[in-house]
């Protein structure tokens, strides 16, 4: 029974959604560029006016939609993405490069006795990793890590 509960929790987390309200900035072909307000955890706090650490940044998100022509510049929309995609993106962007960097660093330092060579080889490994992701996996990752427009809001500009 515990195995079923664990599976159900993992499945629920996999389907957990992130939503952002945004404003359509531009429509080009089948792409809709939406401006969202990306906020830190404290920017939604009631005390943010008195706190200097609250921050919020505007981001432009490109959403691929077959029905892109139905959206107008200035229209308010709701974007939706999967939380699990965000976690996987963080793993690919930060976790795997670190997992590659550390063993290479320790192995090269151990073999050569030179920390400078270890650092250079580690840096080269991370550069090659990001180059591989960009050249080989970019299209696949773009289609995997994407928002979709789920709703339009009545209060349009």
Contact map, one row per residue, 1 for C-alpha under 8 A:
1111100000000000000000000000000000000000000000000000000000000000000000000000000000000000000000000000000000000000000000000000000000000000000000000000000000000
1111110000000000000000000000000000000000000000000000000000000000000000000000000000000000000000000000000000000000000000000000000000000000000000000000000000000
1111111000000000000000000000000000000000000000000000000000000000000000000000000000000000000000000000000000000000000000000000000000000000000000000000000000000
1111111100000000000000000000000000000000000000000000000000000000000000000000000000000000000000000000000000000000000000000000000000000000000000000000000000000
1111111110000000000000000000000000000000000000000000000000000000000000000000000000000000000000000000000000000000000000000000000000000000000000000000000000000
0111111111000000000000000000000000000000000000000000000000000000000000000000000000000000000000000000000000000000000000000000000000000000000000000000000000000
0011111111100000000000000000000000000000000000000000000000000000000000000000000000000000000000000000000000000000000000000000000000000000000000000000000000000
0001111111110000000000000000000000000000000000000000000000000000000000000000000000000000000000000000000000000000000000000000000000000000000000000000000000000
0000111111111000000000000000000000000000000000000000000000000000000000000000000000000000000000000000000000000000000000000000000000000000000000000000000000000
0000011111111100000000000000000000000000000000000000000000000000000000000000000000000000000000000000000000000000000000000000000000000000000000000000000000000
0000001111111110000000000000000000000000000000000000000000000000000000000000000000000000000000000000000000000000000000000000000000000000000000000000000000000
0000000111111111000000000000000000000000000000000000000000000000000000000000000000000000000000000000000000000000000000000000000000000000000000000000000000000
0000000011111111000000000000000000000000000000000000000000000000000000000000000000110000000000000000000000000000000000000000000000000000000000000000000000000
0000000001111111000000000000000000000000000000000000000000000000000000000000000001110000000000000000000000000000000000000000000000000000000000000000000000000
0000000000111111100000000000000000000000000000000000000000000000000000000000000001110000000000000000000000000000000000000000000000000000000000000000000000000
0000000000011111110000000000000000000000000000000000000000000000000000000000000001110000000000000000000000000000000000000000000000000000000000000000000000000
0000000000000011111000000000000000000000000000000000000000000000000000000000000111100000000000000000000000000000000000000000000000000000000000000000000000000
0000000000000001111100000000000000000000000000000000000000000000000000000000000111100000000000000000000000000000000000000000000000000000000000000000000000000
0000000000000000111110000000000000000000000000000000000000000000000000000000011110000000000000000000000000000000000000000000000000000000000000000000000000000
0000000000000000011111000000000000011000000000000000000000000000000000000000011100000000000000000000000000000000000000000000000000000000000000000000000000000
0000000000000000001111100000000000011000000000000000000000000000000000000001111000000000000000000000000000000000000000000000000000000000000000000000000000000
0000000000000000000111110000000001111000000000000000000000000000000000000001111000000000000000000000000000000000000000000000000000000000000000000000000000000
0000000000000000000011111000000001110000000000000000000000000000000000001111100000000000000000000000000000000000000000000000000000000000000000000000000000000
0000000000000000000001111110000111100000000000000000000000000000000000111111100000000000000000000000000000000000000000000000000000000000000000000000000000000
0000000000000000000000111110000111100000000000000000000000000000000000001100000000000000000000000000000000000000000000000000000000000000000000000000000000000
0000000000000000000000011111000111000000000000000000000000000000000000011000000000000000000000000000000000000000000000000000000000000000000000000000000000000
0000000000000000000000011111111110000000000000000000000000000000000110111000000000000000000000000000000000000000000000000000000000000000000000000000000000000
0000000000000000000000000111111110000000000000000000000000000000000100000000000000000000000000000000000000000000000000000000000000000000000000000000000000000
0000000000000000000000000011111000000000000000000000000000000000000110000000000000000000000000000000000000000000000000000000000000000000000000000000000000000
0000000000000000000000000011111100000000000000000000000000000001111110000000000000000000000000000000000000000000000000000000000000000000000000000000000000000
0000000000000000000000000011111110000000000000000000000000000111100100000000000000000000000000000000000000000000000000000000000000000000000000000000000000000
0000000000000000000000011111011111000000000000000000000000000111100100100000000000000000000000000000000000000000000000000000000000000000000000000000000000000
0000000000000000000000011111001111100000000000000000000000011110000000000000000000000000000000000000000000000000000000000000000000000000000000000000000000000
0000000000000000000001111100000111110000000000000000000000011110000000000000000000000000000000000000000000000000000000000000000000000000000000000000000000000
0000000000000000000001111000000011111000000000000000000001111000000000000000000000000000000000000000000000000000000000000000000000000000000000000000000000000
0000000000000000000111100000000001111100000000000000000001111000000000000000000000000000000000000000000000000000000000000000000000000000000000000000000000000
0000000000000000000111000000000000111110000000000000000111100000000000000000000000000000000000000000000000000000000000000000000000000000000000000000000000000
0000000000000000000000000000000000011111000000000000000111100000000000000000000000000000000000000000000000000000000000000000000000000000000000000000000000000
0000000000000000000000000000000000001111111100000000001110000000000000000000000000000000000000000000000000000000000000000000000000000000000000000000000000000
0000000000000000000000000000000000000111111100000000011100000000000000000000000000000000000000000000000000000000000000000000000000000000000000000000000000000
0000000000000000000000000000000000000011111110000000000000000000000000000000000000000000000000000000000000000000000000000000000000000000000000000000000000000
0000000000000000000000000000000000000011111110010000111000000000000000000000000000000000000000000000000000000000000000000000000000000000000000000000000000000
0000000000000000000000000000000000000011111110010000011100000000000000000000000000000000000000000000000000000000000000000000000000000000000000000000000000000
0000000000000000000000000000000000000011111111010000000000000000000000000000000000000000000000000000000000000000000000000000000000000000000000000000000000000
0000000000000000000000000000000000000000111111110000000000000000000000000000000000000000000000000000000000000000000000000000000000000000000000000000000000000
0000000000000000000000000000000000000000000111111000000000000000000000000000000000000000000000000000000000000000000000000000000000000000000000000000000000000
0000000000000000000000000000000000000000000011111110000000000000000000000000000000000000000000000000000000000000000000000000000000000000000000000000000000000
0000000000000000000000000000000000000000011111111111110000000000000000000000000000000000000000000000000000000000000000000000000000000000000000000000000000000
0000000000000000000000000000000000000000000001111111000000000000000000000000000000000000000000000000000000000000000000000000000000000000000000000000000000000
0000000000000000000000000000000000000000000000111111000000000000000000000000000000000000000000000000000000000000000000000000000000000000000000000000000000000
0000000000000000000000000000000000000000000000111111110000000000000000000000000000000000000000000000000000000000000000000000000000000000000000000000000000000
0000000000000000000000000000000000000000000000011111110000000000000000000000000000000000000000000000000000000000000000000000000000000000000000000000000000000
0000000000000000000000000000000000000000010000010011111000000000000000000000000000000000000000000000000000000000000000000000000000000000000000000000000000000
0000000000000000000000000000000000000001011000010011111100000000000000000000000000000000000000000000000000000000000000000000000000000000000000000000000000000
0000000000000000000000000000000000000011011000000000111110000000000000000000000000000000000000000000000000000000000000000000000000000000000000000000000000000
0000000000000000000000000000000000001111001000000000011111000000000000000000000000000000000000000000000000000000000000000000000000000000000000000000000000000
0000000000000000000000000000000000001110000000000000001111100000000000000000000000000000000000000000000000000000000000000000000000000000000000000000000000000
0000000000000000000000000000000000111100000000000000000111110000000000000000000000000000000000000000000000000000000000000000000000000000000000000000000000000
0000000000000000000000000000000000111100000000000000000011111000000000000000000000000000000000000000000000000000000000000000000000000000000000000000000000000
0000000000000000000000000000000011110000000000000000000001111100000000000000000000000000000000000000000000000000000000000000000000000000000000000000000000000
0000000000000000000000000000000011110000000000000000000000111110000000000000000000000000000000000000000000000000000000000000000000000000000000000000000000000
0000000000000000000000000000001111000000000000000000000000011111000000000000000000000000000000000000000000000000000000000000000000000000000000000000000000000
0000000000000000000000000000001111000000000000000000000000001111100000000000000000000000000000000000000000000000000000000000000000000000000000000111100000000
0000000000000000000000000000011100000000000000000000000000000111110100000000000000000000000000000000000000000000000000000000000000000000000000000101000000000
0000000000000000000000000000011100000000000000000000000000000011111100000000000000000000000000000000000000000000000000000000000000000000000000000001100000000
0000000000000000000000000000010000000000000000000000000000000001111100000000000000000000000000000000000000000000000000000000000000000000000000000000000000000
0000000000000000000000000000010000000000000000000000000000000000111111000000000000000000000000000000000000000000000000000000000000000000000000000000000000000
0000000000000000000000000011111100000000000000000000000000000001111111100000000000000000000000000000000000000000000000000000000000000000000000000000000000000
0000000000000000000000000010110000000000000000000000000000000000001111110000000000000000000000000000000000000000000000000000000000000000000000000000000000000
0000000000000000000000000000000000000000000000000000000000000000001111110000000000000000000000000000000000000000000000000000000000000000000000000000000000000
0000000000000000000000010010000100000000000000000000000000000000000111111010000000000000000000000000000000000000000000000000000000000000000000000000000000000
0000000000000000000000010110000000000000000000000000000000000000000011111110000000000000000000000000000000000000000000000000000000000000000000000000000000000
0000000000000000000000111110000000000000000000000000000000000000000000111110000000000000000000000000000000000000000000000000000000000000000000000000000000000
0000000000000000000000111000000000000000000000000000000000000000000000011111000000000000000000000000000000000000000000000000000000000000000000000000000000011
0000000000000000000000110000000000000000000000000000000000000000000000111111100000000000000000000000000000000000000000000000000000000000000000000000000110011
0000000000000000000011110000000000000000000000000000000000000000000000000111110000000000000000000000000000000000000000000000000000000000000000000000000111111
0000000000000000000011110000000000000000000000000000000000000000000000000011111000000000000000000000000000000000000000000000000000000000000000000000111110000
0000000000000000001111000000000000000000000000000000000000000000000000000001111100000000000000000000000000000000000000000000000000000000000000000000111110000
0000000000000000001111000000000000000000000000000000000000000000000000000000111110000000000000000000000000000000000000000000000000000000000000000011111000000
0000000000000000111100000000000000000000000000000000000000000000000000000000011111000000000000000000000000000000000000000000000000000000000000000011110000000
0000000000000000111000000000000000000000000000000000000000000000000000000000001111101000000000000000000000000000000000000000000000000000000000001111000000000
0000000000000111110000000000000000000000000000000000000000000000000000000000000111111100000000000000000000000000000000000000000000000000000000000000000000000
0000000000001111110000000000000000000000000000000000000000000000000000000000000011111110000000000000000000000000000000000000000000000000000000000000000000000
0000000000001111000000000000000000000000000000000000000000000000000000000000000001111111000000000000000000000000000000000000000000000000000000000000000000000
0000000000000000000000000000000000000000000000000000000000000000000000000000000011111111100000000000000000000000000000000000000000000000000000011000000000000
0000000000000000000000000000000000000000000000000000000000000000000000000000000001111111110000000000000000000000000000000000000000000000000000001000000000000
0000000000000000000000000000000000000000000000000000000000000000000000000000000000111111111000000000000000000000000000000000000000000000000000000000000000000
0000000000000000000000000000000000000000000000000000000000000000000000000000000000011111111100000000000000000000000000000000000000000000000000000000000000000
0000000000000000000000000000000000000000000000000000000000000000000000000000000000001111111110000000000000000000000000000000000000000000000000001000000000000
0000000000000000000000000000000000000000000000000000000000000000000000000000000000000111111111100000000000000000000000000000000000000000000000000000000000000
0000000000000000000000000000000000000000000000000000000000000000000000000000000000000011111111110000000000000000000000000000000000000000000000000000000000000
0000000000000000000000000000000000000000000000000000000000000000000000000000000000000001111111111000000000000000000000000000000000000000000000000000000000000
0000000000000000000000000000000000000000000000000000000000000000000000000000000000000000111111111000000000000000000000000000000000000000000000000000000000000
0000000000000000000000000000000000000000000000000000000000000000000000000000000000000000011111111100000000000000000000000000000000000000000000000000000000000
0000000000000000000000000000000000000000000000000000000000000000000000000000000000000000011111111110000000000000000000000000000000000000000000000000000000000
0000000000000000000000000000000000000000000000000000000000000000000000000000000000000000001111111111000000000000000000000000000000000000000000000000000000000
0000000000000000000000000000000000000000000000000000000000000000000000000000000000000000000111111111100000000000000000000000010010000000000000000000000000000
0000000000000000000000000000000000000000000000000000000000000000000000000000000000000000000001111111110000000000000000000000000000000000000000000000000000000
0000000000000000000000000000000000000000000000000000000000000000000000000000000000000000000000111111111000000000000000000000000000000000000000000000000000000
0000000000000000000000000000000000000000000000000000000000000000000000000000000000000000000000011111111100000000000000000100110000000000000000000000000000000
0000000000000000000000000000000000000000000000000000000000000000000000000000000000000000000000001111111110000000000000000110110000000000000000000000000000000
0000000000000000000000000000000000000000000000000000000000000000000000000000000000000000000000000111111111000000000000000100000000000000000000000000000000000
0000000000000000000000000000000000000000000000000000000000000000000000000000000000000000000000000011111111100000000000000000000000000000000000000000000000000
0000000000000000000000000000000000000000000000000000000000000000000000000000000000000000000000000001111111110000000001001100100000000000000000000000000000000
0000000000000000000000000000000000000000000000000000000000000000000000000000000000000000000000000000111111111000001001101100000000000000000000000000000000000
0000000000000000000000000000000000000000000000000000000000000000000000000000000000000000000000000000011111111100000001000000000000000000000000000000000000000
0000000000000000000000000000000000000000000000000000000000000000000000000000000000000000000000000000001111111110000001000000000000000000000000000000000000000
0000000000000000000000000000000000000000000000000000000000000000000000000000000000000000000000000000000111111111111011001000000000000000000000000000000000000
0000000000000000000000000000000000000000000000000000000000000000000000000000000000000000000000000000000011111111111011000000000000000000000000000000000000000
0000000000000000000000000000000000000000000000000000000000000000000000000000000000000000000000000000000001111111110000000000000000000000000000000000000000000
0000000000000000000000000000000000000000000000000000000000000000000000000000000000000000000000000000000000111111100000000000000000000000000000000000000000000
0000000000000000000000000000000000000000000000000000000000000000000000000000000000000000000000000000000000011111110010000000000000000000000000000000000000000
0000000000000000000000000000000000000000000000000000000000000000000000000000000000000000000000000000000000011111111000000000000000000000000000000000000000000
0000000000000000000000000000000000000000000000000000000000000000000000000000000000000000000000000000000000011101111111000000000000000000000000000000000000000
0000000000000000000000000000000000000000000000000000000000000000000000000000000000000000000000000000000010011000111111100000000000000000000000000000000000000
0000000000000000000000000000000000000000000000000000000000000000000000000000000000000000000000000000000000000000011111110000000000000000000000000000000000000
0000000000000000000000000000000000000000000000000000000000000000000000000000000000000000000000000000000000011001011111111000000000000000000000000000000000000
0000000000000000000000000000000000000000000000000000000000000000000000000000000000000000000000000000000111111000011111111100000000000000000000000000000000000
0000000000000000000000000000000000000000000000000000000000000000000000000000000000000000000000000000000010000000001111111110000000000000000000000000000000000
0000000000000000000000000000000000000000000000000000000000000000000000000000000000000000000000000000000000000000000111111111000000000000000000000000000000000
0000000000000000000000000000000000000000000000000000000000000000000000000000000000000000000000000000000110010000000011111111100000000000000000000000000000000
0000000000000000000000000000000000000000000000000000000000000000000000000000000000000000000000000001110110000000000001111111110000000000000000000000000000000
0000000000000000000000000000000000000000000000000000000000000000000000000000000000000000000000000000100000000000000000111111111000000000000000000000000000000
0000000000000000000000000000000000000000000000000000000000000000000000000000000000000000000000000000000000000000000000011111111100000000000000000000000000000
0000000000000000000000000000000000000000000000000000000000000000000000000000000000000000000000000001100100000000000000001111111110000000000000000000000000000
0000000000000000000000000000000000000000000000000000000000000000000000000000000000000000000000001001100000000000000000000111111111000000000000000000000000000
0000000000000000000000000000000000000000000000000000000000000000000000000000000000000000000000000000000000000000000000000011111111100000000000000000000000000
0000000000000000000000000000000000000000000000000000000000000000000000000000000000000000000000000000000000000000000000000001111111110000000000000000000000000
0000000000000000000000000000000000000000000000000000000000000000000000000000000000000000000000001000000000000000000000000000111111111000000000000000000000000
0000000000000000000000000000000000000000000000000000000000000000000000000000000000000000000000000000000000000000000000000000011111111100000000000000000000000
0000000000000000000000000000000000000000000000000000000000000000000000000000000000000000000000000000000000000000000000000000001111111110000000000000000000000
0000000000000000000000000000000000000000000000000000000000000000000000000000000000000000000000000000000000000000000000000000000111111111100000000000000000000
0000000000000000000000000000000000000000000000000000000000000000000000000000000000000000000000000000000000000000000000000000000011111111110000000000000000000
0000000000000000000000000000000000000000000000000000000000000000000000000000000000000000000000000000000000000000000000000000000001111111110000000000000000000
0000000000000000000000000000000000000000000000000000000000000000000000000000000000000000000000000000000000000000000000000000000000111111110000000000000000000
0000000000000000000000000000000000000000000000000000000000000000000000000000000000000000000000000000000000000000000000000000000000011111111000000000000000000
0000000000000000000000000000000000000000000000000000000000000000000000000000000000000000000000000000000000000000000000000000000000011111111110000000000000000
0000000000000000000000000000000000000000000000000000000000000000000000000000000000000000000000000000000000000000000000000000000000001111111111000000000000000
0000000000000000000000000000000000000000000000000000000000000000000000000000000000000000000000000000000000000000000000000000000000000001111111100000000000000
0000000000000000000000000000000000000000000000000000000000000000000000000000000000000000000000000000000000000000000000000000000000000000111111110000000000000
0000000000000000000000000000000000000000000000000000000000000000000000000000000000000000000000000000000000000000000000000000000000000000111111111000000000000
0000000000000000000000000000000000000000000000000000000000000000000000000000000000000000000000000000000000000000000000000000000000000000011111111100000000000
0000000000000000000000000000000000000000000000000000000000000000000000000000000000000000000000000000000000000000000000000000000000000000001111111100000000000
0000000000000000000000000000000000000000000000000000000000000000000000000000000000001000000000000000000000000000000000000000000000000000000111111100000000000
0000000000000000000000000000000000000000000000000000000000000000000000000000000010001100100000000000000000000000000000000000000000000000000011111110000000000
0000000000000000000000000000000000000000000000000000000000000011000000000000000010000000000000000000000000000000000000000000000000000000000001111111000000000
0000000000000000000000000000000000000000000000000000000000000010000000000000001110000000000000000000000000000000000000000000000000000000000000001111100000000
0000000000000000000000000000000000000000000000000000000000000011100000000000001110000000000000000000000000000000000000000000000000000000000000000111110000000
0000000000000000000000000000000000000000000000000000000000000010100000000000111100000000000000000000000000000000000000000000000000000000000000000011111100000
0000000000000000000000000000000000000000000000000000000000000000000000000000111100000000000000000000000000000000000000000000000000000000000000000001111100000
0000000000000000000000000000000000000000000000000000000000000000000000000000111000000000000000000000000000000000000000000000000000000000000000000000111110000
0000000000000000000000000000000000000000000000000000000000000000000000000011110000000000000000000000000000000000000000000000000000000000000000000000111111000
0000000000000000000000000000000000000000000000000000000000000000000000000011110000000000000000000000000000000000000000000000000000000000000000000000001111110
0000000000000000000000000000000000000000000000000000000000000000000000000001000000000000000000000000000000000000000000000000000000000000000000000000000111110
0000000000000000000000000000000000000000000000000000000000000000000000000001000000000000000000000000000000000000000000000000000000000000000000000000000011111
0000000000000000000000000000000000000000000000000000000000000000000000000111000000000000000000000000000000000000000000000000000000000000000000000000000011111
0000000000000000000000000000000000000000000000000000000000000000000000000111000000000000000000000000000000000000000000000000000000000000000000000000000000111
